[in-house]
Amino acid sequence: MDSFSSPSSGSSPKFSQDDLMDQLKLQLAQAYAEEFLETVRGKCFEKCITKPGSSLSGSESSCISRCIERYIEATGIIGRALFNQR
């Protein structure tokens, strides 16, 4: 039996509902962060790296930095807008 199944006997569950919610929130945050990084990596690479090589040029490096900063800023603006609507 896994930790999410209800116990068959009268014993108490292994985790409280708050513990399970905290774990779920953590997993969702991790999944969101991974998806965000993959999106940013793909979009910024496509936009900034014109000739892939063994190292980045100065302009490619600064382009990637600006691109990532913009994605982070845009995500923050969108997040604040969504949470302020509630």
C-alpha positions in Angstrom: 0.0 0.0 0.0 1.4 3.5 -0.9 1.2 6.5 1.4 -1.8 7.9 -0.6 -4.1 4.9 -0.1 -6.5 4.8 2.8 -5.5 2.4 5.4 -7.4 -0.9 5.6 -7.3 -1.1 9.4 -8.2 1.5 12.0 -4.6 2.9 12.1 -4.0 6.5 11.4 -2.6 7.6 8.0 1.2 8.1 7.6 0.9 11.7 6.5 -1.6 14.5 7.5 -3.6 16.3 4.9 -1.4 19.4 5.4 1.8 17.3 4.8 0.3 15.9 1.6 -0.7 19.4 0.4 2.8 20.7 1.2 4.4 17.8 -0.7 2.0 18.4 -3.7 2.8 22.1 -3.7 6.5 21.4 -3.7 6.2 18.9 -6.6 4.1 21.3 -8.6 6.7 24.1 -8.0 9.5 21.8 -9.1 7.6 20.8 -12.2 6.9 24.4 -13.0 10.5 25.4 -12.5 11.7 22.6 -14.8 9.2 23.5 -17.5 10.1 27.2 -17.2 13.8 26.5 -17.6 13.2 24.2 -20.6 11.1 26.9 -22.3 13.6 29.7 -21.6 16.5 27.5 -22.6 14.9 26.6 -25.9 13.6 30.1 -26.8 16.7 31.9 -25.8 19.0 29.5 -27.5 17.0 29.7 -30.7 17.0 33.6 -30.5 20.6 34.2 -29.4 22.8 31.4 -30.7 23.4 31.9 -34.4 26.4 29.7 -34.9 26.7 26.9 -32.2 30.3 26.2 -31.3 32.4 25.2 -28.4 31.9 28.5 -26.5 29.6 31.5 -26.5 30.7 34.8 -28.0 30.3 38.0 -25.9 27.2 39.0 -27.8 25.6 35.6 -27.5 26.3 35.5 -23.8 24.8 39.0 -23.2 21.8 38.1 -25.4 21.1 35.0 -23.4 21.4 37.0 -20.1 18.9 39.6 -21.3 16.6 37.0 -22.7 16.4 35.0 -19.4 15.9 38.3 -17.5 13.0 39.2 -19.7 11.4 35.8 -19.3 11.8 36.0 -15.5 10.4 39.5 -15.4 7.4 38.6 -17.7 6.6 35.6 -15.6 6.6 37.7 -12.5 4.3 40.3 -14.1 1.9 37.6 -15.2 2.0 35.9 -11.9 1.2 39.1 -10.0 -1.6 39.9 -12.4 -3.2 36.5 -11.9 -2.9 36.6 -8.2 -4.3 40.1 -8.0 -7.4 39.1 -9.9 -8.5 36.8 -7.0 
